[in-house]
Amino acid sequence: MKKANLPKYEDPDDTLNGPRYQTGKLCIERCGRPAGTAWSPYWCWRCNADRIGRISRSLNELALDAAREKA
């Protein structure tokens, strides 16, 4: 069941984070969890959610900087 207001990549129960996508390898972050989500075969769901969150924050900051420069 989808958790309230969580993006799909952050929801451990979402089917896109489920066993269908697991590769049989461990996460490259060496956290010990199985690797593989719909977004990447290299990270477990938790490390992948953290990674996507960092990317999203960086992109948002770049967009804000660009908007400030334009103003």
C-alpha positions as CSV (number, residue, x, y, z in Angstrom):
1,M,0.0,0.0,0.0
2,K,1.3,3.4,-0.9
3,K,2.3,5.5,2.0
4,A,0.6,8.9,2.2
5,N,2.5,11.6,0.2
6,L,5.6,9.5,-0.4
7,P,7.0,9.4,-3.9
8,K,7.0,5.9,-5.3
9,Y,10.7,5.6,-5.1
10,E,10.6,6.2,-1.4
11,D,7.8,3.7,-0.6
12,P,9.4,0.4,0.3
13,D,6.0,-1.3,-0.3
14,D,5.6,0.0,-3.9
15,T,5.8,-2.7,-6.5
16,L,8.6,-0.7,-8.3
17,N,10.8,-1.4,-5.3
18,G,9.8,-5.0,-5.1
19,P,11.5,-8.4,-5.7
20,R,10.7,-8.3,-9.4
21,Y,13.5,-5.7,-9.9
22,Q,16.0,-7.2,-7.5
23,T,19.2,-8.3,-9.2
24,G,20.4,-11.0,-6.8
25,K,23.3,-8.7,-5.9
26,L,23.9,-6.4,-2.9
27,C,23.5,-2.6,-2.9
28,I,26.6,-0.8,-4.1
29,E,26.5,1.3,-1.0
30,R,27.4,-1.8,1.0
31,C,24.4,-1.5,3.3
32,G,23.7,-5.2,3.0
33,R,20.3,-4.9,1.4
34,P,19.4,-6.5,-2.0
35,A,20.0,-4.2,-5.0
36,G,17.5,-3.4,-7.6
37,T,14.5,-1.1,-8.1
38,A,12.7,0.1,-11.2
39,W,15.0,3.1,-11.1
40,S,18.3,1.3,-10.8
41,P,19.7,-2.2,-10.6
42,Y,22.6,-1.0,-8.4
43,W,21.0,0.4,-5.3
44,C,18.6,-1.0,-2.7
45,W,15.3,0.9,-2.4
46,R,16.5,3.0,0.7
47,C,19.9,4.0,-0.8
48,N,18.2,4.7,-4.1
49,A,15.6,6.9,-2.5
50,D,18.4,8.8,-0.7
51,R,20.2,9.2,-4.0
52,I,17.2,10.4,-5.9
53,G,16.4,12.8,-3.1
54,R,19.9,14.3,-3.3
55,I,19.6,14.6,-7.1
56,S,16.2,16.3,-6.8
57,R,17.4,18.8,-4.2
58,S,20.4,19.7,-6.4
59,L,18.2,20.2,-9.4
60,N,15.8,22.3,-7.4
61,E,18.6,24.5,-6.2
62,L,19.9,24.9,-9.7
63,A,16.4,25.9,-10.9
64,L,16.2,28.5,-8.1
65,D,19.6,29.9,-8.9
66,A,18.6,30.2,-12.6
67,A,15.4,31.9,-11.6
68,R,17.2,34.4,-9.4
69,E,19.7,35.2,-12.1
70,K,16.9,35.8,-14.6
71,A,15.1,38.2,-12.2
